[in-house]
Amino acid sequence: MFGDSLSAAYGIPQQQGWAVLLQNKLNEQQYNYQVVNASVSGETTSGGLSRLTAKLIEAKPAIVILALGANDGLRGLPIQNMKTNLDMMIKSSKESGAKVLLLGMKIPPNYGPKYTNDFSGTYTQLSKTYQISLVPFMLENVAAKPNLIQDDGLHPNALGQPIILDNLWNTLKPLLKK
């Protein structure tokens, strides 16, 4: 798993984060996978790109869950840069032999309709280009729900974590082998 604070269990105990919940689900359903959570709070796609090769060599993943871009969007960084970085991470992951699951993100509408649409459309474009699995919005049914979000208004709380896992499970499951 390669993401930012949304995947790093920011603000909650690690064991309540969706990465640990994913490992528990894999174990319960007798899938022989070890979740390696290489997520870093505050990570942008640029930072992720700079770290990815070493992680691919170290972990030798069968599947890379790529969940980056939220911080690029929140900082208003150029979408083309984000797309190029994600593109290169997808290529590197595939070249290492890993399957890729891309977790899409949406940003608040206050960035303007063009930026907002181009931002979320980047994930769809990359998914089609590389024929990889996509979850269009990893925070579906979580974002903007005060009972599922921490006081910062951005990060899911412990109640939101199982919903994130549910959002991606049906897309991840076909990539798994028993």
Phi, psi and omega per residue, in radians:
M1 nan 2.238 -3.053
F2 -2.277 1.760 -3.053
G3 -2.602 -2.754 -3.119
D4 -2.058 -2.680 -3.086
S5 -1.053 -0.450 3.140
L6 -1.179 -0.389 3.106
S7 -1.877 -0.201 -3.086
A8 -1.635 0.160 3.133
A9 1.043 0.725 -3.141
Y10 -1.004 2.269 3.023
G11 1.379 0.017 3.103
I12 -2.354 2.819 3.069
P13 -1.057 2.427 -3.106
Q14 -0.879 -0.704 -3.069
Q15 -1.172 -0.207 3.089
Q16 -1.706 -0.089 -3.125
G17 -1.311 2.767 -3.057
W18 -1.183 -0.373 3.077
A19 -1.149 -0.781 3.106
V20 -1.208 -0.678 3.088
L21 -1.087 -0.633 3.077
L22 -1.122 -0.793 3.119
Q23 -1.036 -0.749 3.115
N24 -1.056 -0.742 -3.129
K25 -1.170 -0.729 3.083
L26 -1.037 -0.773 3.117
N27 -1.102 -0.817 -3.121
E28 -1.052 -0.652 -3.106
Q29 -1.629 0.201 3.039
Q30 1.055 0.701 2.966
Y31 -1.635 2.300 -3.073
N32 -1.612 1.261 3.110
Y33 -2.256 2.551 3.043
Q34 -1.942 2.086 3.112
V35 -1.358 2.132 3.040
V36 -1.903 1.919 -3.104
N37 -1.614 1.760 -3.141
A38 -1.756 0.513 -3.139
S39 -1.403 2.527 -3.131
V40 -2.287 2.171 3.099
S41 -1.021 2.374 3.126
G42 1.491 -0.045 -3.064
E43 -1.135 2.389 2.979
T44 -1.809 3.009 3.095
T45 -1.127 -0.552 3.101
S46 -1.117 -0.822 3.099
G47 -1.109 -0.717 3.113
G48 -1.071 -0.766 3.129
L49 -1.036 -0.701 -3.112
S50 -1.186 -0.400 -3.111
R51 -1.736 -0.289 -2.914
L52 -1.117 -0.838 -3.056
T53 -0.966 -0.809 3.139
A54 -1.081 -0.694 3.132
K55 -1.179 -0.681 3.111
L56 -1.097 -0.719 3.123
I57 -1.163 -0.756 -3.093
E58 -1.196 -0.843 -2.989
A59 -1.590 -0.423 -3.083
K60 0.815 1.031 -3.024
P61 -1.268 2.588 2.988
A62 -1.427 -0.576 -3.114
I63 -2.389 2.362 3.014
V64 -1.945 2.112 3.006
I65 -1.653 1.911 -3.053
L66 -1.754 1.971 -3.041
A67 -2.269 1.089 -3.141
L68 -2.152 2.781 3.079
G69 2.242 -0.424 -3.096
A70 -1.013 -0.765 -3.116
N71 -1.249 -0.533 3.027
D72 -1.046 -0.830 -3.121
G73 -1.130 -0.805 -3.117
L74 -1.119 -0.461 3.104
R75 -1.581 -0.038 3.134
G76 1.172 0.489 -3.135
L77 -1.215 2.725 -3.120
P78 -1.023 2.265 -3.099
I79 -1.117 -0.620 3.130
Q80 -1.063 -0.655 3.093
N81 -1.130 -0.770 3.111
M82 -1.047 -0.797 -3.117
K83 -1.077 -0.788 3.129
T84 -1.067 -0.766 3.138
N85 -1.111 -0.811 3.109
L86 -1.098 -0.728 3.106
D87 -0.964 -0.854 -3.115
M88 -1.159 -0.618 3.108
M89 -1.198 -0.683 3.110
I90 -1.126 -0.817 3.120
K91 -1.009 -0.851 -3.118
S92 -1.080 -0.729 3.141
S93 -1.108 -0.795 3.132
K94 -1.143 -0.715 3.121
E95 -1.110 -0.466 3.099
S96 -1.369 -0.107 -3.140
G97 1.723 0.018 -3.106
A98 -1.511 2.561 2.906
K99 -1.386 2.704 -3.093
V100 -2.159 2.297 2.962
L101 -1.982 2.055 -3.112
L102 -1.703 2.183 3.104
L103 -1.755 1.961 -3.118
G104 -1.336 2.838 -3.109
M105 -2.407 2.675 2.999
K106 -2.158 2.697 3.117
I107 -2.096 2.820 -3.121
P108 -1.030 2.631 -3.073
P109 -1.195 -0.185 -3.101
N110 -1.202 -0.059 3.063
Y111 -1.492 -0.057 -3.141
G112 1.657 2.616 -3.037
P113 -1.092 -0.680 -3.116
K114 -1.139 -0.890 -3.132
Y115 -1.071 -0.795 -3.101
T116 -1.062 -0.826 -3.135
N117 -1.198 -0.745 3.121
D118 -1.108 -0.663 -3.140
F119 -1.042 -1.018 -3.075
S120 -1.202 -0.520 3.107
G121 -1.168 -0.417 3.117
T122 -1.009 -0.735 -3.117
Y123 -1.132 -0.744 3.127
T124 -1.111 -0.779 3.134
Q125 -1.048 -0.820 -3.121
L126 -1.137 -0.673 3.116
S127 -1.063 -0.757 3.127
K128 -1.220 -0.773 -3.118
T129 -1.006 -0.787 -3.054
Y130 -1.747 0.031 -3.118
Q131 0.855 0.937 3.108
I132 -1.992 2.794 3.141
S133 -1.240 2.514 -3.095
L134 -2.370 2.341 2.874
V135 -1.810 1.921 -2.996
P136 -0.992 -0.613 -3.117
F137 -2.583 1.818 -3.048
M138 -1.095 -0.411 -3.114
L139 -1.732 0.358 3.082
E140 -0.945 2.354 -3.131
N141 1.148 0.234 3.098
V142 -2.172 -0.877 -3.087
A143 -1.009 2.476 3.084
A144 1.148 0.303 3.054
K145 -1.933 1.789 -3.009
P146 -0.937 -0.555 -3.130
N147 -1.301 -0.192 -3.116
L148 -1.965 -0.026 -3.062
I149 -2.075 2.509 3.090
Q150 -1.177 2.962 -3.089
D151 -1.049 -0.339 3.118
D152 -1.289 -0.162 3.109
G153 1.368 0.034 -3.073
L154 -2.083 -0.754 -2.969
H155 -1.684 2.317 3.099
P156 -1.098 2.492 3.052
N157 -1.519 -3.020 -3.105
A158 -1.086 -0.540 3.122
L159 -1.220 -0.469 -3.137
G160 -1.419 -0.365 -3.044
Q161 -1.086 -0.779 3.107
P162 -1.110 -0.513 3.123
I163 -1.217 -0.691 3.071
I164 -1.045 -0.799 3.105
L165 -1.038 -0.765 3.093
D166 -1.052 -0.657 -3.133
N167 -1.058 -0.566 -3.066
L168 -1.838 -0.275 -3.007
W169 -1.015 -0.844 -3.079
N170 -1.173 -0.388 3.073
T171 -1.499 -0.569 3.116
L172 -1.312 -0.685 -2.988
K173 -0.923 -0.748 3.114
P174 -1.119 -0.311 3.116
L175 -1.447 -0.254 -3.062
L176 -1.509 2.594 3.028
K177 -2.174 2.457 3.097
K178 -1.555 nan nan
